[in-house]
Amino acid sequence: MQKKQLFMLLCIVAGVAMGLALYRFIPALNGTSVANPSQQNNVAPSIFKRKFSSHSYHEGIMKVAPSVVSIYSSETIYKSPVSRLQGANEEPVIAPRERRSTSQGSGVIIDPNGLVLTNWHLIEHADEINVVLSDGSLHSATIIGHDSETDLAVVKINATHLPAAPVNAEIGLRVGDIVLAIGNPFGVGQTITQGIVSATARQVAGASAWQNFVQIDAAINPGNSGGALISPDGDLVGINTAVFLRDNGAEGIGFAIPAQLLGQIVPQLIQNGRVSRGWLGIGADDLQMFPGINRVVDKGAVITGVLESSPAHFGGLKPYDVVIAANQQPIANATELLLLISGMPPGSEVPLKVLRNGEALTLVAQLLERPNFER
C-alpha cells in the first residue's frame, strides 16, 4: 500500500513539473515568447510588420496636402414670381422662385490666418463661397482681392493656425521637371496626379498675355482648378488653372500659373485687393512675324504700334523698333517685354535698348499705370 501511495505521489509531482514546463515554454498558454519572455513586446510575426516603398513622393505631398482645400461657390441665376393657390375663398399668393448655379474647385492656404489662393473664374459671379478644409470643417469665405488677367483670387476665412503653403517666387520650373497636382476633381476628394513640365512660358489662344502658363501632363480634371502644383520635395510651384477640352481629343495638356507670377500678383492682391501694372502703351509682336527684320536680328520684340501721349510716345519709341533689352535685361520676345514692363510699378523709369534701321539707341520711358480696359 505504501508503494502504491508513493507511486501516485511521484505521478502527481511529475504532472505538476510538466505543467510548469508547458506554461513556461508554450506561448499559446501564457502569451510569452519561447526564446525570452521578457522580450515579448519586441517580437512580432513578420506578417504584421508594415513596410513602405522607398520610391515615394509621400513626404513631399504631406507637406502641402493639408493646405489644399475644396471651394464651393454658388450664384443666383434669376428669381421669378410663382403663384401659389390658396383656399377657395383666398387670393393667390405670389412667391419668388430662385434658381442658383453652383461650381466646385480647389484652393491653397497661403497664410495660417485664413488666406486662400484660388482661381478667379471659380468665384467671379458667386454670392456665396464656402471653403472645406482637409479636416472636413466648413468655412464661409469673402473675397479680398482678384485679378482677372491672371485668373487669380485671394479669399479669407475666419480661422487661424492653419497649415499653409507659402508662395516663393524664387522657385522655377524647367521642361522635364517632375510635378504633382493636388486638388478635388469632380468632388471625389483630395487627389494627387503626377506628370512632368511639358513647356514653360506657354501662351494659349484667347487667354490673357499675363497668364504665361506652365504646361504640364499631370491629369487636370474639373475641380482641380485652383489646386496646388508642387515639386516632389513639397514646394508650391504653381496653381492649376486650365486644361484643353477633351472634346477636342486632347490628352495630357494642362496649364498652371507659375510661382514667379504668383510672387508678383499675390502680395498686391493681399495688400491692395487689385494689381497695379506698369504700362508703356505699345503693341508688340515676335520677330518671327517680320522675316525681313528677323534675318538681321535673332532676339527681341518688334514694336507694332505706339499710342499717342503714352509713355512709349513720350519716350521716343516708334513702330518697327526692335526692343532687345529693357531695364538692363535681355528681351527674347514680345511676351518677355510685356511681362517685364507690367511687373514694374507705375512711375518707374525704364531704359530701353532699341535697334532702329540697324542703329542701336537707348531710350528712357516713365511708366504709367495700365488702364483697366474691362470697364
SULFENRA-V499417 format. One record per helix or strand. SS is the DSSP state (helix for helix, strand for strand). FROM is the first residue (numbers start at 0). LEN is the number of residues. Records with the same first field share a line. If there is no record, write none. Layout:
SS = FROM-LEN + FROM-LEN
This chain:
helix = 1-24 + 26-4 + 36-3 + 45-3 + 57-8 + 119-4 + 184-3 + 245-3 + 258-14 + 286-3 + 290-4 + 310-5 + 333-9
strand = 67-17 + 92-19 + 114-5 + 127-5 + 137-10 + 151-6 + 177-6 + 190-12 + 212-4 + 227-3 + 235-8 + 253-5 + 277-2 + 281-5 + 300-6 + 321-5 + 328-2 + 348-8 + 358-8 + 367-2
